[in-house]
Amino acid sequence: MERLQRDPSLRFSERGRSMLIWLRRCLVTANEAELELGDLPQHLLPTVAGLAKECADEWQRLAGELNSRTRQLDLQDLK
């Protein structure tokens, strides 16, 4: 995240700043999660676990899509 925050192409454009804000909202560290969920009632654990799994699945899908785009760009550079 620090590298993205230092990148001028993101810092100095409205779209880039919006993306940085979105990423900060979406990224959760283990410490943040523990602070927020430490006192979660036991009966809600399965529900929150399911939400976390859905988020992880979406991030995995997004990572695959971005990796695919990167490979396509790499192939174009070879031409």
N, C-alpha and C positions, 0 to 999 in steps of 0.2 A: 504494500500500500504506500509505503514511503516513497518508492521510486515513482509511482504514479503521481503522487502529490507534488513531486519536484519537477515533473515534466512540463515544460513551458507550453506545449501544444494543448495540454489539458487546463493548466492554471490560467491561461490567458484567453480562453474562449468560453463563452456562455455554456455551450454544449458540454465542454470538458469539465467545467466546474459542476454542472448538474450531474454528470456521471460520477464524479468524485463524491458528491453528497450522497447519491444513491448507493454507491459501494460502501461508504461508511455506515449507512443505515442497515445494509444487508449483511455485512461481515460481523460475526460474533466470535469473540475469543472464548476459550474455555473458562477463563476467570470471570468474564462478564456473565456467561451462562450460569455459572455456579452462584454468583451474587443474585441474579434474577430468579433462579429456579431452586435455590437452596431450601426454601420453606414451602415449596409446592406441595399441596395436599396429596397424599398417596393415591387417592382415587383418581387424580388427574394425570398421574405419571404416564399411563398408556396413551392418553390423548395427546399430551405434549410430545411424547416419544414419536407418535405417528406424524405429527406436524414436522418435527425435526427430520424424520425420514423423508417426507415429501420435499422439504427444502433441500436436503442433501441430493435427492434424485434430480431435482431441477438444476442444481448447481453442476452435477455430473453431466447432465445433458448439455448445458451451456458450455462447459469445458470441452466436451467433445466437438461441439459446433465450432467453437473458436479455434481448436486445434486443426480441424478440417480446413477452415479458412486460411490458417497459417500455412498448411501444407500446399494449398492451391497457390498461394502467393509465392512460396518457395519454388514451385514448379514453373510458374510464370517467369521468375527471375532466371531460371536455367535456360530459357528459350532465347 
